[in-house]
Amino acid sequence: MSKDAYIHKVLPGEPGGPLVFAFHGTGGDENQLLGFARELAPGATIVSPRGDVSEMGAARFFRRTGEGVYDMEDLARATGKMAEFVKTHVAAVEPSQVLALGYSNGANILASVLFAEPDLFDAVALMHPLIPFAPDVKGSLSGRHVLITAGRRDPICAPDLTSRLDACLRQAGADISLEWHDGGHEVRPNEIEAVKSLFAGVTKGAAA
């Protein structure tokens, strides 16, 4: 799999430092979370791909047939393709840690890759994920740090599905944090601080 399997942007970081993957939401692109990821992990190399599916002109990482109704065959395709894209960049950079964040549709593809390849990331931040199916984690997430952020009044991601995802990942052994706010699908400051703390804790812990 080529490093260029997706249109993407790279912000170079310090050699031997962390590598951060950033996955945009529906209608975003490779620029949406690039600067945000840099703020969260100064000195890290940032890789931000653009989804390869177009939904009425809006970029996504996999197809759906309706709101919250996923094309599971295409999700499987996208998961395999993204996992290989990540592995290729990891092999090229040889980072100290592999971190990732995703918002909305980006959180969904990130979660699916996490289920399929539990050893791929040291820490992930899933911001407003919607996983409308029972996750099938292909192994143990022991030692992996996962942050889920969500809105209690999110019209897209029902809180009970967020709680189910949290429980599934805990059962798989992940070190889970769950950060709520009282709003909807928007990103709020407490979420940003939670992601920043997650990444800082993992990178500092590895350096200690």
C-alpha positions in Angstrom: 0.0 0.0 0.0 1.4 3.4 -1.0 1.9 6.3 1.4 -0.2 8.2 -1.2 -3.2 5.8 -1.1 -5.2 8.9 0.2 -4.8 12.5 -0.7 -3.2 13.8 2.4 -1.0 16.4 4.1 2.0 16.0 6.3 3.4 18.4 8.8 6.9 17.2 9.6 7.9 16.9 13.3 11.0 16.1 15.3 12.8 13.0 14.2 12.0 10.1 16.4 9.1 11.9 18.0 5.4 11.0 18.0 3.3 10.5 14.9 -0.3 11.8 14.9 -3.0 10.8 12.4 -5.9 13.3 12.1 -9.2 12.2 10.5 -11.8 14.8 9.5 -15.6 14.8 9.7 -18.0 14.6 6.8 -17.5 17.5 4.4 -14.1 18.2 5.8 -10.7 17.5 4.2 -7.1 17.0 5.0 -6.9 20.6 6.3 -9.7 20.5 8.8 -7.8 19.1 11.8 -4.2 19.7 10.7 -3.6 22.8 12.7 -5.6 21.4 15.6 -3.4 18.3 15.7 -0.3 20.4 15.7 -1.6 22.4 18.7 -2.4 19.2 20.6 1.0 17.6 19.9 3.7 20.2 19.3 6.8 18.6 17.7 4.9 15.6 16.4 4.7 14.6 12.8 1.1 15.0 11.6 -0.5 13.0 8.8 -4.0 14.0 7.8 -5.8 12.1 5.0 -8.8 13.1 3.0 -11.7 10.7 2.8 -12.0 8.9 -0.6 -15.8 8.7 -0.7 -18.0 11.6 -1.9 -21.5 12.0 -0.6 -23.1 14.7 -2.7 -19.7 16.4 -2.8 -18.9 16.0 0.9 -15.8 13.9 1.6 -16.2 10.9 3.8 -14.1 7.8 4.7 -16.8 5.2 3.9 -20.3 5.1 2.4 -23.6 5.1 4.2 -27.2 4.5 3.0 -28.8 6.9 5.5 -28.1 8.9 8.6 -26.5 6.3 11.0 -26.9 3.5 8.5 -23.5 2.3 7.3 -22.6 0.4 4.1 -20.8 -2.3 6.1 -19.1 -3.8 3.0 -17.6 -0.4 2.2 -16.7 0.2 5.8 -14.7 -3.1 5.7 -12.9 -1.9 2.5 -12.1 1.5 4.0 -10.9 0.0 7.3 -8.4 -2.3 5.5 -7.2 0.5 3.2 -6.8 3.0 6.1 -5.0 0.4 8.3 -2.4 -0.1 5.5 -2.1 3.6 5.0 -1.3 4.1 8.7 1.2 1.2 8.7 3.0 2.6 5.7 3.5 6.0 7.3 4.5 4.5 10.6 7.2 2.4 8.9 8.5 5.5 7.1 8.6 7.7 10.2 9.6 5.2 12.9 7.9 7.3 15.6 8.2 7.1 19.4 4.4 6.8 19.7 1.5 6.5 17.3 -1.4 8.7 18.2 -4.7 9.5 16.4 -7.7 11.7 16.6 -10.9 11.8 14.6 -14.1 13.8 14.6 -17.5 12.4 13.6 -17.0 10.4 10.5 -13.2 10.5 11.1 -13.8 9.1 14.6 -15.8 6.3 13.1 -13.1 5.2 10.6 -10.5 5.5 13.4 -12.7 3.4 15.7 -13.1 0.7 13.0 -9.3 0.6 12.4 -8.8 0.3 16.2 -11.2 -2.7 16.3 -9.4 -4.4 13.4 -5.8 -3.5 14.5 -5.7 -3.1 18.3 -1.9 -2.8 18.3 -1.6 -0.1 15.8 -2.1 3.0 18.0 -0.8 3.9 21.4 -3.6 6.4 22.0 -6.7 7.5 20.2 -9.2 10.3 20.7 -12.6 9.5 19.3 -14.6 12.8 19.1 -18.3 12.3 18.7 -18.1 8.8 17.2 -21.2 6.9 16.1 -20.8 3.1 16.1 -24.3 1.7 15.5 -23.1 -1.9 15.6 -21.6 -4.0 18.3 -17.8 -3.6 17.9 -15.8 -6.8 17.2 -12.3 -6.0 18.6 -9.7 -8.4 17.0 -7.6 -8.8 20.1 -6.7 -7.0 23.3 -6.5 -3.3 23.8 -4.5 -3.7 27.0 -2.1 -0.8 27.3 -3.9 1.3 24.7 -5.3 4.7 25.8 -8.7 5.7 24.4 -10.6 9.0 24.9 -14.2 9.3 23.8 -15.8 12.7 23.7 -19.5 13.3 23.3 -22.4 15.6 23.7 -25.3 14.6 25.9 -27.8 16.2 23.4 -26.0 15.1 20.3 -28.7 14.6 17.6 -26.4 12.4 15.5 -24.7 10.3 18.2 -27.1 9.0 20.8 -25.6 8.9 24.3 -26.6 5.2 24.8 -24.4 4.2 21.8 -21.5 6.2 23.2 -21.9 4.4 26.5 -22.0 1.0 24.7 -18.8 1.8 22.8 -17.2 2.8 26.1 -18.2 -0.5 27.7 -17.0 -2.6 24.7 -13.6 -1.0 24.6 -13.3 -1.3 28.4 -14.1 -5.0 28.1 -11.3 -5.3 25.5 -8.9 -4.0 28.0 -8.4 -0.4 26.9 -7.6 2.4 29.3 -10.7 4.5 28.7 -11.6 8.1 29.5 -15.1 9.5 28.6 -15.5 13.3 28.3 -19.1 14.6 28.1 -20.5 18.1 27.5 -24.1 19.2 27.7 -24.4 20.3 24.0 -24.7 18.5 20.7 -22.4 17.5 17.9 -20.1 20.5 18.2 -16.6 20.4 19.8 -16.3 22.3 23.0 -13.3 23.5 25.0 -13.4 20.7 27.6 -13.0 18.1 24.8 -10.0 19.9 23.4 -8.3 20.0 26.8 -9.1 16.3 27.3 -7.4 15.3 24.0 -4.4 17.5 24.9 -4.1 15.9 28.3 -4.3 12.4 26.7 -1.6 13.0 24.2 0.7 14.8 26.6 0.3 12.0 29.2 1.1 9.3 26.7 4.2 11.1 25.2 5.5 12.1 28.6 5.0 8.6 30.0 7.0 7.1 27.1 9.8 9.6 27.6 10.1 9.0 31.4 
